[in-house]
Each structure stands twice: as C-alpha cells, then as structure tokens.
Amino acid sequence: MASPGAAGSIRLDKLLWYLRFARSRSIAQAIVAAGHIRLDGRRVTRSSCAVHVGQTLVLPVGERIEVIRLLALPARRGPAGEAQACYRKLEPETPPAPISAISGNGKAVAPKGAGAPIE
C-alpha cells in the first residue's frame, strides 16, 4: 500500500534505474547510500526518498557531474530516448574563463592600463 502523499512520486533508486543513470537498482541504491546524490540542494542517503516532478537532481555520471530537472515520472525502464524525455539537463554555472598572463608566443603580457606606459 502506498503511503499518503506518495501519489505523483517515485523512489529515488527506482528513478535512477528507470532513467538509465544506473545499470541496476542495487547499483542505484549504492550510489544513493554513498551520499553522491543531491535532491533540491540537500544530500540524500536514503534510496526510498520520494522524488516528484519539478525537483532538481545533482548526480555523478562517469567523470562529470550532471544537474537535471525532472519533467515527468517514467512509467518503466524503457529505451534511452524515452528516459531522456523525462528530464532536462541544466547547465551548471561556470565561472568566467581566467585571463591568461602569458601570450601565445610565451611572453608575459599585462592588461591595458596597468603599470607605467611603455614607450
């Protein structure tokens, strides 16, 4: 019997498996138990945690971190295209690229207006 308020939700481990972020449900449970998943900014360590449409997940995928927003609850573990239609990848905020102090020819450069004028 489903708990009250469980309508429109799915277990986190099942979601990760359905969306193909884990090869098996037991692997999904291990990822969650290790504390590698964040749900709306808070760390989750219980694989039975209920996930709803509209929530944001931060999870490791290989060597990178993915930030996704859940658009729909999957009904099954279907093909990859069906799974990808249930979420949208969000772009993480990236800091501006640092300005290099070395030019392409290996010589040091100073920003315009810095220091004494060069004659």
N, C-alpha and C positions, 0 to 999 in steps of 0.2 A: 504494500500500500504506500502510495506517495505521501510525503509529508505535506502539511498545509503550506501553501506558498510556493510549492515546487512546480506548479504549472508554468510553462514557459521557461524552464531551466533544464540544464543537463549537468551531470557530474563533470568535473574538470578533467579527470583521467580519460573518460569516455570521449569528451570533446577533442582532446589532443589526438586520440587514436582515430576518431572519425575524420578529422581534418588532415590526417596524414603527417602530423608532426612527430609521431612515434610509430614505430613498426608494430608494436603490440600494446595491449592495455597495461600489461605488467611493466613494460618499459616506461610508459606514461606515468604510472604510479611512482616509479623510482625517481623520475625527473622531478615530480612534484614534491615527493618526500625529501629530496635533497635541497629543496628551497630555491630552485632555479627559476621558478615562475612568479611573476608579479601580476596581480589582478587589480586593476584600477590603482596602481601605485603601491599596493601593500603586498608583502611577501606571503605566499600561500604554501603551506606544508601539508595540507590535508587534501587527498585526492578526491574526497567526497564533497568538496566545496561546490556549491551550485553556481553556475555561470549563466548569465542572462544576455539577451540581445542588447547591443549597445555598449557592453563593457569592453575595456581595453586590456589586452594581454601583452606582456613582455616575456619572451621566451628565447632560449638559445636554439639556434638551428645551425648545426655544424660549427664553423668557426666564427659565426656572426650572431648578432642579437636582432631578433625580429620584433617589431611592435605592430600589433594587429588590432583592428576594431571588429567585433563580431556583428555581422549584418543579419544573420539568420541562424537558427539552430538546425544542424544537419539531422536528418532522419535516419541515416545509415552511413556506413563506411563505403562510399561509392567511389567512382572514378575520381582522379585528381581534379578534373575540371569542375565536377560537381562540388567537391570540397572547397576549392578556391573561390567559388561563387558565394560561399557563406561568410567570407571575411574580406577585409580590405587592409592592405599593408599601409602603414603610416610611415612617413619619412621621419627618422629621428632628427632632432635639432642638431645641426652641426655647427661648431664654432667657425668663424671666418678663417680662411686659409692664412697662415702666417706669412708675413712678407719676408722674403729671403734677403739676407745681408750679403749674399755672395752672388755676383752676376754669372751669366752663362760661361764667361771665359775664366772664371775662378778668382777674379779680383773683387775686393771688398767694395761695397757701394754704400753711400749714405743717402738717407731720404732728402728730398729737395727742401731747402730752407734750414738744414741742420748744420751747425758749426759755422766756421768762418768761410766767407766766399772764396771760391777758387778762381784764380786769375790766369 
